[in-house]
Amino acid sequence: MRVTILGAGAIAHAHAQAIQGLARHEGLEDVELTHVVDIDADRAAELAARYSVPHHGTDLRELLDDGAADVLHVCTPPSLHLAQATAALRAGVHVVVEKPAVLSLAEVDALAAAEQEAAAGARFTQVVQHRFGAGALRLRRLLADGTLGRPLVATCDTLWFRTPQYFEVPWRGRFDTEGGGPTMGHGIHQFDLLCSVLGPWVEVRAMAGRLAREVDTEDVSMAIVRFASGAMASITNSLLSPRETSVLRFDTEGATVELEHLYGYDDSSWTVTPARGREDVAERWAAEAAGVRDGGPSGHLAQLVPTYRALAAGQTPPVTVGDARGTLELAAAIYKSAFSGAPVAAGDITPGDPFYVSMGGGGAPWPPVKQVPAVEVAR
């Protein structure tokens, strides 16, 4: 399978490393990174040289017309994803897109339609690599088989820090190009994992604000979510937290299962505290971890191995357009609830709703950032 990376920015390196790592896995020995495409010719050449990629260029259309790719990895700014993914699908090329897949529910529905009409059975998938670490696979399995009992309470915190200079990149911090602030661009990885564990959500109540960064979007959001199972979870997304961390906690009938990491995790990132009298849960977790049943740390490679095996077999990849839509709908509901001050139920955001076409709902609800004098802070 001939693979092209589109967009030679920072995240492209994670894709290049993972693609080249596929050849070490059974059945994927023939996967080869053959092209890099970027509108900046020098940047495309630099990435190609670093990873010994034989071809590089600046024209996606030419590459697709030449039939030079079997899989396209889209690593461009989010506002470009829909058009680029649709062009590849029409050319019969599988698409792997960095998060967020697209900017809105309207766009993800258009993407689903493009996949339905794709040539040669081309498939779409989105990168959500935290679903694929060994601990997440184990957690879902022990919930599914009843070992952990029912999930009851969860927390999901993405507490990161981004300086004002980070937002000098023109497409960042804007609803029309990035899709949103930390809810869309950062926390979405963690609450995608939350949803993959707890299942469908039914209601959201949220707040958001622009507290310290001169951006069009929020720089903090908080939400309370009720799931169809009855479980309840809190979600915090921040770019203002000096001690950066990503923390998820799941309280079930049988144990508290916690994950703390930053941008990726392994088995040492997990802690299991059994409920009183349920020491068997911790023993089961430890036994499965020792047996190396699962695939190891989270990361792009962990997701790409099962993804490429599915593509090679003509099967649906493990993350579908529908999966991407479910997480995107939760993001849209967080924004709508935060902006409207009202709860939002699953399925509420439909065509005709301003939050169907933009996470910002077409508005800018926050006043300018308040600059607090140092003397006032001291008091």
C-alpha positions in Angstrom: 0.0 0.0 0.0 1.4 3.3 -1.1 0.9 6.1 1.5 1.0 9.9 1.2 1.2 12.4 4.0 -0.6 15.7 3.1 0.7 18.5 5.3 4.3 18.5 6.6 3.7 20.3 9.9 4.5 19.1 13.4 1.9 16.3 13.6 3.1 14.8 10.3 6.2 13.5 12.1 4.0 11.3 14.3 2.3 9.9 11.2 5.6 9.3 9.3 7.1 7.4 12.3 3.9 5.3 12.7 3.6 4.5 9.0 7.2 3.4 8.8 6.6 1.3 11.9 3.8 -0.7 10.2 6.2 -2.7 8.2 7.4 -4.5 11.3 3.9 -6.0 11.8 2.7 -9.2 10.2 0.7 -8.7 7.1 1.8 -5.0 6.7 5.3 -5.5 5.4 4.3 -3.9 2.1 3.0 -0.6 3.5 5.3 2.1 2.2 5.4 5.9 2.7 6.0 7.1 -0.8 5.0 10.8 -1.0 4.9 14.0 1.0 2.7 16.9 -0.2 2.7 20.4 1.2 2.0 23.8 -0.3 5.5 24.8 1.0 7.9 22.9 -1.2 10.8 23.3 1.1 8.8 21.9 4.1 7.7 18.9 2.0 11.3 18.3 0.9 12.5 18.5 4.5 10.0 16.0 5.8 10.7 13.6 2.9 14.4 13.8 3.4 14.1 13.1 7.2 12.1 9.9 6.6 13.7 8.8 3.3 10.5 9.3 1.4 11.2 9.0 -2.3 8.8 11.6 -3.6 7.6 15.0 -2.5 5.6 17.8 -4.1 3.0 20.6 -3.7 0.0 19.4 -5.7 -2.5 17.0 -4.2 -4.7 17.0 -7.3 -1.8 15.9 -9.5 -1.0 13.1 -7.1 -4.6 11.8 -7.1 -4.9 12.2 -10.9 -1.8 10.1 -11.3 -3.1 7.3 -9.1 0.0 7.5 -7.0 -1.6 6.8 -3.6 -3.6 4.1 -1.9 -3.9 5.9 1.4 -3.8 9.6 2.2 -2.9 10.9 5.7 -4.4 14.4 6.1 -2.3 16.5 8.5 -3.4 20.0 7.4 -5.3 22.6 9.4 -8.8 21.5 10.2 -10.6 23.9 7.8 -9.0 22.1 4.9 -9.9 18.5 5.9 -13.3 18.1 4.3 -12.3 19.2 0.8 -9.1 17.2 0.8 -10.6 14.1 2.3 -13.5 14.3 -0.2 -11.2 14.6 -3.2 -9.2 11.5 -2.0 -12.3 9.4 -1.5 -13.6 10.3 -5.0 -10.3 9.2 -6.3 -10.7 5.8 -4.6 -8.0 6.6 -2.0 -8.5 5.6 1.7 -8.3 8.6 4.1 -6.7 8.9 7.6 -7.5 12.3 9.1 -6.0 14.0 12.1 -8.4 15.3 14.7 -10.7 17.1 14.6 -11.8 15.4 11.4 -13.8 18.4 10.3 -15.2 21.6 11.8 -18.9 20.9 12.3 -21.7 18.3 12.3 -22.7 19.6 8.8 -19.2 18.8 7.6 -19.0 15.4 9.1 -22.4 14.5 7.5 -21.0 15.7 4.2 -17.9 13.5 4.8 -20.1 10.5 5.5 -21.9 11.1 2.2 -18.6 11.3 0.4 -17.5 8.0 1.8 -20.8 6.4 0.7 -20.1 7.6 -2.8 -16.4 6.9 -2.8 -14.7 5.1 -5.7 -13.3 1.6 -5.3 -14.7 1.2 -1.7 -12.3 3.8 -0.2 -12.7 4.3 3.5 -12.4 7.1 6.0 -11.0 7.0 9.5 -10.0 9.6 12.1 -7.0 9.5 14.4 -8.1 8.9 18.0 -5.1 7.1 19.2 -5.9 7.1 22.9 -8.6 4.5 22.3 -5.9 2.0 21.3 -3.5 1.8 24.2 -3.5 -1.5 26.1 -5.1 0.1 29.2 -8.1 1.5 27.3 -8.6 -1.8 25.5 -8.4 -3.7 28.9 -10.8 -1.2 30.6 -13.4 -1.6 27.9 -13.1 -5.4 28.0 -13.5 -5.6 31.8 -16.5 -3.4 31.7 -18.0 -5.4 28.8 -17.6 -8.8 30.6 -18.9 -7.5 33.9 -15.7 -7.7 35.9 -15.9 -4.0 36.9 -19.6 -3.8 37.3 -21.5 -0.8 36.1 -19.8 2.5 35.5 -21.1 5.2 37.8 -19.0 8.4 37.9 -16.2 9.7 35.7 -14.0 12.7 35.4 -12.1 13.8 32.2 -9.7 16.7 32.6 -7.4 18.0 29.8 -5.4 20.6 31.7 -2.8 22.0 29.3 -1.0 25.3 28.8 -0.5 27.4 25.7 1.2 30.7 25.6 -0.1 33.7 23.7 2.6 33.1 21.1 1.0 29.7 20.3 -2.0 31.5 18.9 0.1 33.6 16.5 -0.3 30.8 13.9 -3.1 32.4 11.8 -5.6 29.5 11.9 -5.5 28.8 15.6 -8.0 30.1 18.1 -10.7 30.7 15.5 -14.0 28.9 15.0 -13.8 29.2 11.2 -10.4 27.5 10.8 -9.7 25.5 14.0 -13.3 24.7 14.8 -13.0 25.9 18.4 -10.6 26.2 21.4 -9.5 23.5 23.8 -12.8 21.7 23.5 -12.3 21.0 19.8 -8.5 21.1 19.4 -7.2 19.6 22.6 -9.7 18.0 25.0 -11.4 16.1 22.3 -8.8 13.3 22.5 -9.6 12.7 26.2 -13.4 12.9 25.9 -13.3 10.7 22.8 -11.7 8.1 25.1 -14.3 8.8 27.7 -17.1 8.2 25.2 -15.5 5.0 23.9 -15.6 3.7 27.5 -19.0 4.9 28.7 -21.0 4.7 25.5 -23.7 7.0 24.2 -24.3 10.3 26.1 -27.8 11.7 26.5 -27.5 15.2 28.0 -24.9 18.0 28.5 -24.8 21.1 30.7 -21.8 23.3 30.2 -20.0 26.6 30.7 -17.1 28.1 28.7 -15.1 31.3 28.7 -12.3 33.3 27.3 -10.3 34.1 30.4 -6.7 34.9 29.4 -6.0 34.4 25.7 -6.8 36.9 22.9 -8.6 34.4 20.7 -12.0 34.2 19.1 -12.8 30.9 20.8 -12.9 29.8 24.4 -9.7 29.0 26.3 -11.6 27.0 29.1 -14.7 24.9 29.0 -16.4 22.7 31.6 -19.3 20.3 31.2 -21.4 17.7 33.1 -22.6 14.8 30.9 -25.2 12.1 31.6 -24.8 8.9 29.7 -27.4 6.4 28.5 -26.2 3.9 31.1 -27.0 6.4 33.8 -23.3 7.2 34.5 -22.4 10.8 35.0 -19.1 12.6 34.1 -17.5 16.0 34.3 -15.3 17.3 31.5 -12.8 20.1 31.8 -10.8 21.5 28.9 -8.2 24.2 29.6 -5.2 25.9 27.9 -4.4 27.9 31.0 -3.0 25.2 33.4 0.7 25.6 34.1 1.1 22.0 35.4 0.0 20.2 32.3 -1.8 16.8 32.6 -4.5 14.7 31.1 -6.5 12.8 33.7 -9.4 10.4 33.4 -11.1 8.6 36.3 -13.8 5.9 36.1 -15.6 4.9 39.3 -17.4 1.6 38.8 -19.2 -0.8 41.1 -16.0 -2.8 41.3 -13.1 -0.3 41.3 -11.8 3.1 40.6 -9.7 3.1 37.4 -7.5 6.1 36.8 -5.3 7.3 33.9 -2.9 10.2 34.1 -0.6 11.2 31.3 0.0 14.1 29.0 0.1 13.3 25.3 0.3 9.5 25.5 0.2 6.7 28.0 1.5 3.2 28.7 0.5 0.7 31.4 2.4 2.5 34.1 0.0 5.5 33.6 -2.9 3.5 35.0 -4.0 2.9 38.7 -6.7 0.5 39.8 -8.2 0.8 43.3 -10.6 -2.0 44.0 -13.8 -1.5 46.0 -13.8 -3.1 49.4 -14.0 -6.8 49.1 -13.3 -6.7 45.3 -9.5 -7.4 45.3 -10.2 -9.8 42.4 -10.6 -6.8 40.1 -7.0 -5.5 40.7 -5.7 -9.1 40.4 -7.5 -9.5 37.1 -6.2 -6.2 35.8 -2.6 -7.1 36.8 -2.8 -10.6 35.3 -4.0 -9.3 32.0 -1.3 -6.6 32.0 1.4 -9.2 32.7 0.0 -11.4 29.9 0.7 -8.6 27.3 -2.7 -9.4 25.7 -3.0 -5.9 24.3 -0.9 -3.8 22.0 1.2 -1.6 24.4 1.3 2.2 24.7 -1.2 4.5 23.1 -0.1 6.4 19.9 -0.6 6.6 16.2 1.0 3.2 15.6 -1.3 1.5 18.0 -4.3 2.7 16.0 -2.7 2.3 12.5 -1.9 -1.4 12.9 -5.6 -2.5 13.2 -6.6 0.2 10.8 -4.3 -0.9 8.0 -5.1 -4.5 8.6 -8.8 -3.6 8.0 -8.0 -1.6 4.9 -5.9 -4.4 3.5 -8.7 -6.9 4.0 -11.4 -4.6 2.5 -13.0 -4.2 5.9 -14.3 -1.2 7.9 -11.6 0.4 10.0 -12.1 0.3 13.8 -12.9 4.0 13.9 -15.7 5.0 11.5 -17.3 8.3 10.4 -20.1 7.5 12.8 -17.6 7.2 15.7 -16.1 10.6 14.8 -19.6 12.1 14.6 -20.5 10.9 18.1 -17.6 12.7 19.6 -18.1 15.8 17.4 -21.7 16.0 18.5 -20.6 16.0 22.1 -18.3 18.9 21.4 -21.1 20.8 19.6 -23.4 20.2 22.6 -20.8 21.5 25.0 -20.6 24.7 22.9 -24.3 25.1 22.5 -25.0 24.6 26.2 -22.2 27.0 27.2 -23.4 29.7 24.8 -27.1 29.2 25.5 -27.1 28.5 29.2 -29.4 25.6 28.7 -29.0 21.8 28.7 -28.6 20.1 25.4 -29.8 16.5 24.6 -28.3 14.1 22.1 -29.9 14.6 18.8 -31.0 18.2 19.5 -28.5 19.8 17.0 -30.0 19.2 13.6 -29.8 21.1 10.2 -31.1 24.6 10.7 -29.5 24.9 14.1 -26.6 27.4 14.0 -24.5 24.9 16.0 -24.9 22.3 13.3 -22.8 24.4 10.9 -20.4 26.0 13.4 -19.2 25.1 16.9 -19.5 28.8 17.7 -23.1 29.0 16.6 -22.2 32.1 14.6 -21.7 34.2 17.7 -18.9 35.6 19.8 -20.3 35.6 23.3 -17.3 36.8 25.4 -16.2 40.3 26.2 -12.5 41.2 25.8 -10.1 39.5 28.2 -9.9 41.5 31.4 -6.4 42.6 32.2 -6.1 42.6 36.0 -3.5 45.0 37.5 -0.8 43.2 39.6 -1.7 45.3 42.7 -5.3 44.0 42.4 -4.1 40.4 42.1 -1.9 40.9 45.3 -4.9 42.0 47.3 
